[in-house]
Amino acid sequence: MRIAVAGGTGTVGRHVVDVAREHGHVVVILARSAGVDLISGDGLAEALAGVDAVVDTANIASIDREAAERFFTTSSRNLLAAEARAGVRHHVLLSIVGIDAAPYGYYEAKLAQERVVEQGAVPWTILRATQFHEFAGQMAGRLRVAGVQLAPRMRTQPVAAREVGERLVELAEHPATGRARELAGPREEQLAEMVRRLVRAEGRRGPVLPIALPFKGMSEMRHGAVLPGPEAMLGRQSFDEWLASVPR
């Protein structure tokens, strides 16, 4: 197969690229570094020539709802239009568990993206996954103030980005199924405790202060809104196993 990966240099996208190549597929990376702009559409037609399936893992760092929604909906519309013209048979989108249960701006933007894909002309599969193990580090980096590490309280069931990549490739290798089973890690964690374990593993000994972030949707997340349902597929690698595997 010829598989195109939108966001193929990102946290999950790079694993999709690796796994697809390990499976013997030809991989096309859809990223600015490869001459493809998902927002303007530049380079899409050429990149999608002969492609059988597209896996969309493209992301934006902004948590502003309007900016995130503009990115996700515009990139998806451009992708789907170009795919339809190129005869792509399958569009696979990575999304997030619980985004319809927590009114958080970024999650609302992902919901809007899901609607664009569902209404598009290309057969689709949507995989909702829980937060990745790397999520703890992302939160730690944003919430370090004057030597104090703030750690958000949130119930989560983190999954290995590599395992998400494996599942996305597996889905791309088969016909579109619509909503795939959710994918989550092997056990529930408290995000504040994940952050604490992470900073200690990095050798930082300053105070780690668990906090309840006041943002819209965080109350729901503290109470488990983004945990997987009972039918979810569970990954293998725990957060502690991942933490032990990260080079220091």
matplotlib code that plots the C-alpha trace (Angstrom):
import matplotlib.pyplot as plt

x = [0.0, 0.9, 0.0, 0.2, 0.6, -0.5, 1.6, 4.1, 6.9, 4.8, 4.4, 2.2, 2.8, 6.4, 5.4, 2.8, 5.5, 7.9, 5.2, 3.9, 7.4, 8.0, 4.9, 6.4, 4.2, 5.4, 5.0, 4.4, 4.8, 2.4, 4.1, 5.6, 9.1, 8.2, 6.7, 3.1, 1.0, -2.3, -3.8, -3.1, -3.3, 0.0, 1.7, -1.3, -2.3, 1.2, 1.7, -1.5, -1.0, -1.4, -2.1, -4.4, -5.0, -4.4, -3.7, -4.3, -2.4, -1.7, -1.9, -1.7, -0.1, -2.7, -5.5, -7.5, -10.7, -11.1, -7.4, -7.6, -10.9, -9.7, -6.7, -8.5, -11.4, -9.4, -6.8, -9.4, -11.4, -8.3, -7.2, -10.6, -11.0, -7.6, -8.1, -11.4, -9.7, -6.8, -9.1, -7.9, -10.0, -9.7, -9.2, -8.2, -8.4, -6.8, -9.1, -9.4, -11.5, -14.2, -14.2, -17.9, -18.1, -15.7, -16.5, -12.8, -12.0, -9.4, -11.7, -14.6, -12.3, -11.6, -15.3, -15.7, -13.0, -14.7, -17.9, -16.0, -14.6, -18.0, -19.6, -16.8, -16.9, -14.0, -14.7, -13.5, -12.4, -12.0, -9.9, -10.3, -7.3, -6.6, -3.7, -0.2, 2.5, 4.2, 1.2, 2.8, 5.8, 3.7, 1.8, 5.0, 6.6, 3.6, 3.1, 6.5, 6.5, 9.5, 10.9, 7.6, 6.1, 2.4, 0.6, -3.0, -5.4, -7.0, -8.0, -6.5, -5.5, -2.4, -1.4, 1.9, 2.2, 3.9, 0.8, -1.5, 0.7, 0.4, -3.4, -3.7, -1.7, -3.7, -6.9, -5.5, -4.6, -8.3, -11.5, -13.1, -15.2, -16.5, -16.1, -13.3, -13.1, -11.4, -7.8, -6.4, -3.5, -3.5, -4.4, -5.8, -3.4, -3.7, -2.1, -0.6, 1.1, 2.4, 3.9, 5.5, 7.1, 8.3, 10.1, 11.7, 12.9, 14.5, 16.4, 14.4, 13.8, 11.8, 8.2, 5.5, 2.1, -1.1, -3.7, -7.2, -7.0, -9.9, -10.4, -13.7, -14.0, -11.3, -13.9, -15.3, -11.8, -11.0, -14.0, -13.1, -14.9, -11.9, -11.5, -12.3, -15.5, -15.8, -15.4, -12.1, -9.0, -6.2, -2.5, 0.4, 2.9, 2.2, 3.3, 6.1, 7.4, 7.5, 9.2, 11.9, 12.5, 13.0, 16.7, 18.0]
y = [0.0, 3.6, 5.4, 9.2, 10.5, 14.0, 15.2, 12.5, 14.2, 14.6, 12.6, 9.9, 10.6, 9.5, 6.2, 5.7, 6.3, 3.8, 1.1, 1.5, 1.2, -1.9, -3.4, -2.9, 0.1, 3.1, 6.2, 9.8, 12.4, 15.3, 18.1, 21.5, 20.0, 17.7, 20.5, 20.0, 22.7, 21.4, 24.8, 26.4, 23.0, 23.5, 20.2, 18.1, 17.0, 15.8, 14.1, 12.1, 10.7, 7.0, 7.0, 4.3, 5.6, 8.8, 8.7, 12.2, 12.8, 16.5, 18.7, 22.3, 23.4, 26.1, 25.3, 28.3, 26.9, 29.2, 28.8, 25.0, 24.6, 26.7, 24.5, 21.2, 21.9, 23.7, 21.0, 18.2, 19.9, 20.4, 16.8, 15.3, 17.4, 16.4, 12.8, 12.6, 14.0, 11.6, 8.5, 7.8, 5.0, 5.5, 8.4, 7.5, 10.3, 10.2, 11.8, 11.9, 9.8, 11.8, 15.0, 15.0, 14.8, 17.6, 21.1, 22.1, 24.4, 22.1, 19.1, 21.1, 21.8, 18.1, 17.4, 19.9, 18.0, 14.7, 16.2, 17.4, 13.9, 12.2, 14.5, 14.1, 12.0, 9.7, 6.5, 7.1, 5.6, 7.6, 6.3, 8.0, 7.4, 8.6, 11.0, 9.7, 9.1, 12.3, 14.3, 14.6, 16.3, 18.7, 19.7, 20.0, 22.3, 24.7, 24.9, 25.6, 28.9, 30.3, 26.9, 25.4, 22.7, 22.9, 19.5, 19.4, 17.1, 14.9, 11.3, 9.8, 6.4, 7.2, 5.1, 4.6, 6.8, 3.8, 1.6, 4.3, 4.4, 0.6, 0.7, 3.5, 1.5, -1.6, 0.4, 1.9, -1.5, -2.5, -1.0, 2.0, 1.1, 4.4, 4.6, 2.3, 1.0, 3.4, 2.8, 3.5, 2.5, -0.4, 1.4, 4.7, 7.3, 10.6, 13.3, 15.2, 12.1, 11.4, 14.9, 14.3, 11.0, 12.5, 15.5, 13.3, 11.0, 14.0, 14.8, 17.9, 18.1, 21.3, 21.3, 19.8, 21.3, 19.5, 22.0, 22.1, 24.2, 26.6, 26.2, 25.2, 21.4, 20.6, 19.8, 17.1, 15.7, 15.6, 13.4, 11.0, 12.4, 11.4, 7.9, 5.1, 3.2, -0.5, -1.7, 0.1, -1.7, -1.5, -1.0, -2.8, -0.3, 1.5, 5.0, 3.8, 1.4, 4.2, 6.5, 4.0, 3.6, 7.3, 8.2, 10.8]
z = [0.0, -0.4, 2.9, 3.4, 7.0, 7.8, 10.7, 10.0, 12.1, 15.3, 18.5, 17.0, 13.3, 13.4, 14.9, 12.1, 9.6, 11.3, 11.7, 8.1, 6.7, 8.9, 7.4, 3.9, 2.9, 0.9, 3.1, 2.1, 4.8, 4.6, 6.4, 5.7, 6.0, 3.1, 1.0, 1.8, 3.5, 4.9, 5.4, 2.0, 0.2, -1.5, -2.5, -1.6, -5.1, -6.0, -2.6, -2.8, -6.3, -6.1, -2.3, -1.0, 2.5, 4.5, 8.3, 9.8, 13.0, 12.3, 15.4, 16.6, 19.9, 20.6, 23.1, 21.9, 20.6, 17.5, 16.4, 16.9, 15.2, 12.2, 11.9, 12.2, 10.0, 7.3, 7.1, 7.1, 4.3, 2.2, 2.8, 2.0, -1.1, -2.4, -1.5, -3.4, -6.5, -6.2, -5.6, -2.1, -0.6, 3.1, 5.5, 9.1, 11.7, 15.2, 17.7, 21.6, 24.0, 25.8, 23.8, 23.7, 27.5, 28.5, 27.1, 26.7, 23.8, 22.1, 22.5, 20.9, 18.0, 17.6, 17.6, 14.7, 12.9, 13.4, 11.9, 8.8, 8.3, 8.8, 6.2, 3.7, 0.5, 1.4, 3.4, 6.9, 10.2, 13.4, 16.2, 19.6, 21.9, 25.4, 26.3, 25.5, 28.1, 26.7, 28.0, 31.5, 30.0, 28.0, 31.0, 33.1, 30.5, 30.5, 34.2, 35.8, 37.7, 39.7, 40.5, 41.5, 39.3, 39.1, 38.3, 37.1, 38.8, 36.1, 35.8, 32.7, 31.2, 29.2, 26.2, 24.4, 21.3, 19.5, 20.2, 18.8, 15.7, 15.4, 15.7, 13.1, 10.6, 11.3, 10.6, 7.4, 6.1, 6.1, 4.7, 6.5, 9.6, 10.8, 14.5, 15.7, 19.2, 21.6, 22.5, 26.0, 28.2, 30.5, 33.7, 35.1, 36.4, 38.1, 35.9, 38.9, 40.1, 36.6, 36.5, 39.9, 38.8, 35.6, 37.2, 39.8, 37.0, 35.3, 38.5, 39.6, 43.3, 43.7, 44.9, 42.9, 43.6, 42.5, 41.4, 40.0, 36.8, 36.5, 32.7, 31.2, 31.0, 33.6, 36.3, 34.0, 33.4, 37.1, 37.5, 34.7, 31.6, 29.4, 30.6, 28.1, 28.0, 28.9, 25.3, 24.8, 23.5, 26.1, 25.3, 26.9, 28.1, 31.4, 32.2, 34.5, 31.9, 29.4, 31.9, 32.5, 28.7, 28.0, 27.5, 30.1]

ax = plt.figure().add_subplot(projection="3d")
ax.plot(x, y, z, "-o")
ax.set_aspect("equal")
plt.show()
